């Protein structure tokens, strides 16, 4: 039986597309659903895989109808890929240790409510940090504070900008998020 992944997105969905592509031909893992609270996400225009069911929802549906659907789907892993809403405690209790997130910094630095995307990279530059990176962690009932699964650092060069850091971070995300997902699902 294939392991089932459900992905949640709020933004462009590039990580979701990358994960779908990584596991498209897998005999062990399949992305069954992508949920988004952003009906204008470019993901919907670029997603052409008929095997993946996509759904848009309003934020108030997260605790009700989306939660009920997830209980029926019974995913092996819920993957947050640029999802900007706080996950309700009901999810964390029901899907214990089955919800993971990727964060574009080395947590605990630059984590917490409102810290995402270019906001983080601008702060990293502003504070003259020498390195940054990605953190993949379990989701807990506080932003960016769940148990850390994986971290990968990059050195910040003198000529780096928030934009160039963001590009380097995306490369790390595309390389390591699918690997970590696979390692969690295939023991």
Secondary structure, 3 states (H helix, E strand, C coil): CCEEEEEEECCCCHHHHHHHHHHCCCCCEEEEEEEECCCCCCHHHHCCCCCCEEEECCHHHCCCHHHHHHHHHCCCEEEECCCCCCCCHHHHHHCCCCEEEEECCCCCCCCCCCCCHHHHHHHHHHCCCCEEEEEEEECCCCCCCCCEEEEEEEECCCCCCHHHHHHHHHHHHHHHHHHHHHHHHCC
